């Protein structure tokens, strides 16, 4: 049981890291936009990508 929890934690960490990397790339390529506009866009960018990268992991999808 402990290995399942640690594998899920690792998969969530991987999904979080990938989300942060893609968010930084999103910010880099949209640097000409205002901070207010980016602040409004970031949740709509980060939440779907986090879900995409974590639900796609085998350990996480088994728990769902």
N, C-alpha and C positions, 0 to 999 in steps of 0.2 A: 504494500500500500504506500509505503514511503517513496518508492521509486516512481510511482504514478504521480504523486504530488510534486516531486522534484522535476520530473520531465515536463509536467504542465507549467511549472514555474519557469523552466528554461524556455519553453515555447512562447510563453507570454513575454518573457524578456526579449527574445528574438523578434517577436512582432513589434514590441515597443521600440527597439533599436532601429528596425527597418522603417517604422513610421517616422521617427525623428530624422533619419537620413533623408527620406523623401520630403519631409516638411522643410528641411534646410535647403534642399534643391528647389522646392517650390518658392521659398523666400528669395533665393538667389536669382532665379529667372524672372521674378516679379518685383524686383527691387525698385522699379520706377513708379510703382503704385504707392499711394499714401499709406501711412501707418494705420489709420482708421479703417481703410478699405481692407488691408491685409488682416487686421484684427477681426473683422467680420467674416472673412473668408476662411481663416485658419480652422475653426471648429468643423466647418463643413468639409474641409479637406482631411483633417486628421482623424476624425471619428470613423469615416468609411474605410480609410486605409488601415487603421488599427484593427477594425473588425475583419477586413479582408486578409490581413497578414496573420491574425490569430486564429480565426475560425478555420482557415485552410490547413492548420497544423493538425496532424493525425491525433495526437493526445488530447487536444482541446475538442476536436470534433467528436471524439468518442464520449466525452463527458457531457456533451450537449444533448 
